[in-house]
Amino acid sequence: MRTLVVVRSLKMGGMERVAINLADAFAEAGHESHLVSFRPVKTPLRPSHSGVRQHALPLMRWSRLTVIGFCLELIARWVLNPLLKRALFLGTGIMGGMVFRAWLWRFEKRHGRVDRIVFRGVGTFEQVWTFRDARARYVLENIVRANKPSFSRWLFARCLYQGRHLVAVSEGVAETVRQGMELWRFSPASLEVIPNPCPIAGILQAMREPQPGIPAKPYIVNVARMVPAKDHALLLRAYARSGVTLPLVLVGDGRERERLEALAGELGIAERVIFAGQQENPYPWMHHARLFVLSSRFEGMGIVLFEALACGTPVLSVDCPGGIRAILKGPLESSIVAHDEESLAQGLSNALSTEPEPIQEAWLDDFKPETIAARFLQTADTQ
């Protein structure tokens, strides 16, 4: 079959890595796999499978060149956005959807009809929200915050979710969508749970690549963007409280980094915390670690957990809304601690004071690329 994975950009990030993993999975399964991104970045992520064909659609630039799109963006930016939170997409997505449809028409003229279109992340399909097609699947990478009635959220849901085939990356995400359906009165065409693929073979290869800067001695590692949702502050406080002497390596970057560096100094642990920055290949950092720890406030699925397990590294995670329990189940449930400083500190101490259980490949069976690719294509030949 012919597949098309659509993503906003190919910058370094979990959602972007998953988009590439899915495109690779389609190619590995023998399908004709295409990947298109809307925003250029300086150092884009690249598919590992040579069969994936990459395309670039500078969506915003082409939308603005239509003049109508430029005017709609100005109206949304200066009128709608001040009135309704996150309303910019209402203007940009009108012409964005038209531009994408025109691009898809030209694409199919050249390559043939697409059997399955997969939009990864709300940030992607809000840019083309006027585009509708029965072949499209819209993947929700994170939880939907359905906690109170809101006109803006109702409008958001009507534009982005109503009548579409939605895919949640975990049952936890799907449950929040169902709550939103009740609260904001929208009805998707369908809602199914398909987890993210774990490219085990690719990870095993990438984790063996030499990387400068990795500590020679045992250390703890966290890989995440430095944003409030990842709650690095909790991790730093728990690490300081635990009394653990192994270095803590933070792989990633973001707007919180300066504040976190200052916090490490205040806690007296600056000399034991290594800010490694953004790494194009984080897997060697995972592979050589004694323990991988996740401290997020919420996770759509928590792909870094199965990536760490694929690297052969034990994991520890705080309990949070989303999909971590889709990964940490059965014997791995003991790797979950309560989302508070004391519990995480005790979890760090306990995890490092006992011999880790060998990682079993069967723990990752639900996330094999061929399984996930097949699930996305199950109904493609009937539409």
C-alpha positions, 0 to 999 in steps of 0.5 A, a space after each residue: 500500500 501507499 502511505 503518507 505520514 504528515 508531521 509539522 516539522 522534523 526537529 528533535 523531539 519525541 513526537 517527531 521521532 515517532 513520526 519517523 518511526 512510523 514511516 520506517 515501519 511502513 517501509 519495513 513492512 514492504 509498503 511505499 512509504 512517504 513522509 512530509 513535513 511543513 516546517 524546515 529546520 536546521 538539523 532535521 531528523 532523518 528516517 533510518 529506512 532507505 525506502 522512506 521518501 521525504 517531502 517538504 511542504 512549506 505550508 505557511 509560506 504557500 498559504 501566505 502567498 495566496 494573499 487570502 491566507 495572509 489576510 486570514 492569518 492577520 485576522 486570526 492573530 490580531 482579532 481572534 487570538 486575543 479573544 480566544 486562547 490558541 485561536 490562531 489556527 482558526 485563520 491559518 488552518 483554513 488556507 492551510 487545508 486548501 494548500 495541503 489538498 492541492 499539494 496532495 492532488 499533485 502528489 497523487 498525480 505523480 505517485 498514485 493514490 494514497 491508501 492511508 494518510 497519518 497526521 501525527 499530533 494536534 499541532 500538525 492537523 490544526 494547521 490543515 483543519 479544513 482538510 477532510 478525507 476518509 483515508 486520514 487518521 489523526 493521531 493524538 500524542 497527548 492527553 486532552 485536558 477535559 476539565 471544564 466547559 469552555 467555548 474555545 475548547 468546544 470550538 477547538 474540538 469541533 474543528 479538529 475532532 468532529 467527524 474524524 478518525 482519531 487514534 490515541 497512542 494509549 488508553 489513557 489518552 483515549 479516556 481523556 478524549 471520551 471525557 472531552 466528547 461528553 464535555 464539549 459535545 463532539 463525535 469523532 467518526 471513530 476512536 481507536 488506540 494504536 500505540 507508538 512503534 518501538 524500532 528495536 533493531 534501529 535502537 540496538 544499532 544506534 545505541 552502539 555508536 560512539 558518543 563524546 561526553 558520556 560518563 565513564 562511570 555509572 550514572 542516572 539519565 533522563 531524556 526530555 525537552 526542558 519544559 514544565 510538563 517534564 517536571 525536571 524540578 521534581 527530579 532534581 529535588 528528589 535526586 538531592 533528597 535521595 542522597 544518591 551519589 551517581 551523577 544525574 545526566 539530563 539529555 535535552 534542552 529547552 526554555 527551562 534549562 537556565 532555571 534548572 541549572 540555578 535550581 541544581 546550584 541551590 540544592 547543592 548538587 550542581 557538581 553531580 548534575 550534567 546538563 548534556 544538551 540536545 543529542 541527535 542520538 540519545 540512545 548511547 546515553 540511555 544504553 550506558 546508564 545504570 538507570 533511566 528515570 522519568 518525572 513528567 507531569 503527564 505523558 501521552 505514552 512515554 516512548 522514552 520508557 520503551 526506548 530505554 528498555 530497548 537499550 537494556 536499561 532499567 527504568 523508573 517512572 513517576 505515576 502520571 496521567 497518560 500511557 506509561 502503564 501501557 509500557 510499565 505493566 506486569 513485572 514492570 509495575 514495580 518501576 512506578 512510584 507516586 508523583 511526589 518528591 519523597 516517593 521518587 527519592 525513595 524510588 531512586 535509592 531502591 532502584 540503585 541498591 538492588 540488582 536490576 532484573 534483566 530486560 525481556 524483549 517480550 515486554 516490547 512485543 506490543 510495540 513492534 513496528 510491523 504490528 503497529 504498521 498493520 493496525 494503521 492499514 487494517 481498514 485502508 483497503 475498504 475505503 
